[in-house]
Amino acid sequence: MTTPYSWGGECAVELFFVLLLGLLFGGYLILDGFDIGSGMLVRPLGRTEWERRAMITSFGPFLLGNEVWLVATAGILFGAFPVLEGEVLGELRTLLWPLLVIWLLRDIAVWSRSRLPGARWRGFWDTTLAVVSVLFAAGWGVVIAGLMVRLSGAADPAYGWFALLWAVTMVAVFAGHGAVFLTARLPQVPAAAVAATARRLLLAGAALLAVAAVATAFAGVLPQRAGVPAAALLAGIAAAAAPLVARVLLGRGRPALALTATAASVAGPLLMVAAAGWTTVYDSTADTASLAALGGITLAAIPVIVLAQAWMWWVFRRRVDERSVVFF
């Protein structure tokens, strides 16, 4: 049965929500990814209070807005994919709850570090921010590994090593993404120092993504249906090439374009998840009436989220300086 909302049939509606779920989750990983990566580097690269303050000021305006994308992803998941949420994510719940706690600790660290002026107080929260950011990135790597396994329906893979590989890989990928973001946002002098670290992190991220892509395609983790391992491998190799492109762009003094390339490296693993199990996601959509009801809210809310994000980037497009607003 079709509805006026369905733009030609039920299949179009279902495909719309599948693509929307991927776009929202990918947008979250890209946008909050540079917050996570920057948070990792606040303590290791911030040699002085001024440098650490500048790093937090760099991503501060975007922090809460970026997290909205995860909230929107959860809303679409619960409303449009109730079976997927119950069966697939239910098995990942033991991971998702600790990840939620880590997310809260990350935000608490950002909000708390400047509440008091003492060096020990700020040092404690800066260290906390760096540690929980690493754990946050690793947690998302394990989630990606778990989604590949659960959505593909593969039978009992060597999950321990596979999850660990993706955890280490995503720590490197997020760190490179954050370093490139800081290179684009910090004042010129500290940005040059961060750029040197960024080039090393991008090389590590490219190597680990390549290894993870090969392991995912050939280690029996994915179902051996025609084209699935090849599609996953292609997406992984493309993701592995993105940090190398970003490295070249950094060398040419183009950090903004380099940030676009690292965004591709962050989103690449999600394409591998799609290659493994997009049919499972498609088959788990809610009934057409529920999708139609959710669609009206979605069509009203998504443009607001996108326009708000674009406005933030426009307002805070310049490098941090003494006139920059300090949010945290």
Number of C-alpha atoms within 10 A of each C-alpha: 7 13 13 8 17 19 11 11 14 19 13 13 20 23 14 15 23 23 14 17 21 18 16 20 22 23 19 21 24 23 23 23 30 29 28 29 28 28 31 28 26 21 23 12 17 17 10 10 15 9 17 21 18 25 27 22 20 29 25 18 18 19 20 12 17 21 16 16 24 19 14 18 20 17 15 22 20 14 17 26 24 14 18 20 18 12 13 18 18 13 13 16 12 10 16 17 11 14 20 13 12 20 17 13 18 23 15 14 21 22 14 15 23 17 11 10 9 10 11 11 14 21 15 14 21 27 19 21 27 22 17 23 28 24 21 28 27 24 25 21 24 26 20 20 26 22 21 25 25 23 23 24 16 15 12 10 13 11 14 10 10 20 21 16 21 28 24 20 25 30 26 26 32 34 30 36 35 30 32 35 29 31 31 27 24 23 19 14 9 17 21 17 12 22 23 16 17 26 21 13 24 29 19 20 31 26 19 21 30 20 17 23 25 18 16 24 22 13 12 15 24 26 19 15 10 8 12 19 24 16 17 26 22 19 22 27 22 20 29 30 21 24 33 22 17 30 26 14 17 23 13 10 14 16 24 17 16 27 28 18 22 33 27 21 32 28 22 24 28 24 21 27 23 24 23 30 21 18 13 16 21 18 13 18 22 19 12 20 15 12 23 19 13 16 19 11 10 18 10 10 12 15 11 12 16 11 11 13 17 11 12 13 13 10 9 16 12 14 16 21 14 8 6 13 13 14 15 17
